[in-house]
Amino acid sequence: MAVLDILTYPDERLKQTSLAVDVFDPELANLVADLEETMDVGPGSVGIAAPQVNIFKRIAIVDVTPMVERARAKKRRFRSSHNGRMVLINPELLEQDSEATGREGCLSVPDYTGNVIRAKRIVLQVKDIKGDVKTYHCEGFESCAVQHELDHLDGLLFLDRLVSARELFRRKAHLQG
């Protein structure tokens, strides 16, 4: 496994659209393991997409566990679904419902956060590393995190979805996991 270099804004490669995965083999499993390791060392990271590491395949990983643990430590309720670590290969958004505005940050835009409108609830169909089809129901923060990572697969950053230019904020400090 390896920690991969993250592309950062304004790198033009972040605007590329990713291609579907059609081979499910040990090389894919190794890439997913590298993505996981890269995500895990990122400050406060709950997701990563292959295009962020210069690999233009439709692969993303989302795991809101760090946010769940942080909420538990502060004895707060975490208002979100929690599907654990989701490996999302060739994801397709099947349903989305309702909208909410929330603050987002990104490994590829390390110095800023911003307010973005996302669906509160989604249903997603993906393939896992073996090529088996899975369906996830996500809501709240987890839903937003998944949509954020899916945007990367289409060459979009949260900067492209800001509510307004006034909704971009310089990050005061990077979260420590």
C-alpha positions in Angstrom: 0.0 0.0 0.0 1.1 3.6 -0.6 0.0 7.1 0.2 -0.6 8.8 -3.1 -0.1 12.5 -3.9 -3.2 14.6 -3.9 -3.9 17.0 -6.8 -4.8 20.4 -5.5 -6.7 23.3 -7.0 -6.2 24.9 -9.5 -4.7 21.8 -11.2 -6.6 21.4 -14.5 -6.6 17.6 -14.2 -9.2 17.9 -11.4 -11.7 19.0 -14.2 -11.4 15.7 -16.0 -14.3 13.2 -16.2 -13.4 9.7 -15.1 -14.0 6.5 -17.0 -16.0 3.4 -15.8 -14.1 0.5 -14.3 -14.5 -2.6 -16.4 -11.8 -4.9 -15.0 -12.1 -6.2 -11.4 -8.8 -7.7 -10.6 -6.0 -7.6 -8.0 -4.7 -4.3 -9.5 -8.0 -2.7 -8.8 -7.9 -4.0 -5.2 -4.4 -2.6 -4.8 -5.6 0.8 -6.1 -8.5 0.8 -3.6 -6.1 0.0 -0.8 -3.8 2.9 -1.8 -6.9 5.2 -1.9 -7.9 4.1 1.6 -4.4 4.6 3.0 -4.3 8.1 1.4 -7.7 9.0 2.7 -6.8 7.8 6.2 -3.8 10.0 6.5 -5.7 13.1 5.3 -6.6 15.6 8.0 -10.2 14.9 9.0 -10.9 13.1 5.7 -14.2 11.2 5.2 -13.8 10.6 1.5 -11.5 10.4 -1.5 -12.0 9.9 -5.2 -9.5 8.4 -7.7 -9.2 11.6 -9.8 -7.8 13.4 -6.7 -4.7 11.2 -7.1 -4.5 11.5 -10.8 -6.3 8.3 -11.6 -9.3 8.9 -13.8 -11.5 5.9 -13.0 -14.9 6.0 -11.4 -13.8 5.0 -7.9 -14.5 6.7 -4.6 -14.4 5.8 -1.0 -16.6 7.4 1.8 -16.4 6.6 5.5 -18.0 9.0 8.0 -16.8 7.0 11.0 -14.4 9.8 12.1 -17.3 12.2 12.4 -19.4 9.6 14.3 -16.5 9.0 16.7 -16.0 12.7 17.2 -19.7 13.2 18.0 -19.7 10.3 20.5 -16.6 11.7 22.2 -18.5 15.0 22.6 -21.6 13.1 23.6 -23.5 14.6 20.7 -26.0 12.8 18.4 -24.6 12.3 14.9 -27.5 13.2 12.5 -26.6 11.0 9.5 -26.7 7.5 8.2 -23.6 5.5 8.8 -22.9 2.7 6.3 -19.3 2.3 7.4 -16.6 2.3 4.8 -18.2 2.4 1.3 -16.1 1.5 -1.7 -18.0 3.1 -4.6 -17.0 1.8 -8.1 -19.0 3.0 -11.1 -21.6 4.7 -8.7 -25.0 5.6 -10.1 -27.3 7.9 -8.2 -30.8 6.3 -8.3 -32.7 8.7 -6.1 -32.3 11.9 -4.3 -34.7 13.7 -2.0 -34.9 17.1 -0.3 -32.1 19.6 -0.1 -29.9 21.3 2.6 -27.0 23.7 2.7 -23.9 22.5 4.5 -20.2 23.4 4.8 -17.7 21.3 2.8 -14.0 21.0 2.6 -11.8 19.0 0.4 -8.3 17.4 0.3 -7.9 19.0 -3.1 -8.8 22.5 -1.8 -7.0 22.4 1.5 -7.1 26.1 2.4 -10.9 26.7 2.0 -14.4 25.5 3.0 -17.6 26.6 1.5 -21.4 26.3 1.7 -23.0 23.9 -0.9 -26.5 22.7 -1.5 -26.8 18.9 -1.5 -29.7 16.3 -1.4 -30.4 15.2 2.2 -31.2 11.6 1.1 -29.9 9.5 -1.7 -30.0 6.0 -3.0 -26.9 4.8 -4.7 -26.0 1.7 -6.7 -22.3 0.7 -7.0 -20.0 -2.2 -7.7 -17.6 -3.4 -5.0 -14.0 -4.5 -5.7 -15.3 -7.9 -6.9 -17.7 -6.4 -9.3 -20.8 -7.3 -7.2 -23.6 -4.8 -7.2 -24.5 -3.0 -3.9 -27.1 -0.5 -3.0 -26.6 2.2 -0.3 -29.2 4.4 1.3 -27.5 7.5 2.7 -28.8 10.6 4.5 -27.5 13.7 6.2 -23.8 14.2 6.3 -23.1 10.8 4.7 -25.3 11.7 1.8 -23.4 15.0 1.3 -20.0 13.3 1.5 -21.0 10.8 -1.2 -22.3 13.5 -3.5 -19.1 15.4 -3.0 -17.0 12.4 -4.0 -19.3 11.7 -7.0 -18.7 15.2 -8.2 -14.9 14.5 -8.4 -15.7 11.7 -10.8 -17.4 14.2 -13.1 -14.6 16.8 -12.8 -16.3 19.0 -10.3 -15.1 20.5 -7.0 -17.3 21.9 -4.2 -16.1 25.3 -5.5 -18.2 24.7 -8.6 -21.3 24.3 -6.4 -20.9 27.2 -3.9 -24.2 28.8 -2.9 -22.5 32.2 -3.7 -19.0 33.6 -3.9 -19.6 35.0 -0.4 -20.0 31.4 0.9 -16.3 30.5 0.5 -14.2 30.7 3.7 -10.5 30.5 4.4 -9.9 27.5 6.6 -8.7 28.5 10.0 -7.1 25.2 10.9 -7.0 21.7 9.3 -8.9 19.1 11.3 -6.8 16.5 12.9 -8.4 13.0 12.8 
